Amino acid sequence: MKEIILNVDGMMCSGCENRVQNALKTIKGVKEVKASHEEKKVQIILKQDVDEQIFKDKIADLGYEVIE
């Protein structure tokens, strides 16, 4: 299994975390997603390889910023 960790700015509460988690879980190949507004991080566990850019685009679509 592969793990991706993204630094995400703009999440302010557990509601924001849930929005990100629910959106990313819909992407094929995702096993688990954990978002933390306090740590400003999103951890994604994959069942199969998925292009990281897909996650970055989805997070941006939600109105949050992925920090490189």
C-alpha atoms as one frame of an Amber mdcrd trajectory, in Angstrom:
protein
   0.000   0.000   0.000   1.118   3.513  -0.750   0.667   6.585   1.417   0.435
  10.189   0.284   0.641  13.087   2.743  -0.393  16.540   1.546  -0.059  19.839
   3.390  -3.383  21.630   3.061  -4.188  25.208   4.069  -7.688  26.542   4.652
  -9.272  23.760   6.728 -10.659  25.408   9.868 -12.724  22.739  11.664 -13.824
  19.122  11.722 -16.476  19.993   9.126 -13.692  20.958   6.727 -11.899  17.699
   7.512 -15.058  15.719   6.742 -15.569  17.549   3.438 -12.043  16.692   2.316
 -12.218  13.102   3.554 -15.578  12.416   1.897 -14.479  13.942  -1.424 -11.198
  12.040  -1.582 -12.769   8.721  -0.584 -14.797   8.818  -3.823 -11.595   8.510
  -5.892 -10.987   4.979  -7.185  -8.058   3.270  -5.463  -8.367   5.097  -2.126
  -8.505   2.902   0.964  -8.523   5.506   3.740  -8.297   9.280   4.221  -7.453
  11.199   7.399  -7.572  14.989   7.402  -6.423  17.225  10.270  -7.139  20.948
  10.291  -4.841  21.366  13.316  -1.842  19.776  11.588  -2.901  21.145   8.176
  -2.334  17.684   6.695  -4.257  15.102   4.694  -3.078  11.495   4.794  -4.261
   9.231   1.978  -3.783   5.449   2.031  -4.061   3.839  -1.402  -5.034   0.323
  -2.483  -3.497   0.967  -5.907  -1.433   3.653  -7.586  -3.296   6.907  -8.185
  -1.818  10.097  -9.662  -1.212  12.512  -6.780  -2.385  15.431  -8.937  -5.943
  14.052  -8.828  -6.005  14.608  -5.055  -4.507  18.079  -5.347  -7.112  19.087
  -7.941 -10.004  17.707  -5.861  -8.806  19.572  -2.745  -8.449  22.792  -4.763
 -11.980  22.305  -6.137 -13.217  22.245  -2.531 -11.613  25.651  -1.936  -8.528
  24.577  -0.002  -4.898  25.100  -0.961  -2.320  22.322  -1.246   1.034  23.688
  -0.094   4.081  22.238  -1.838
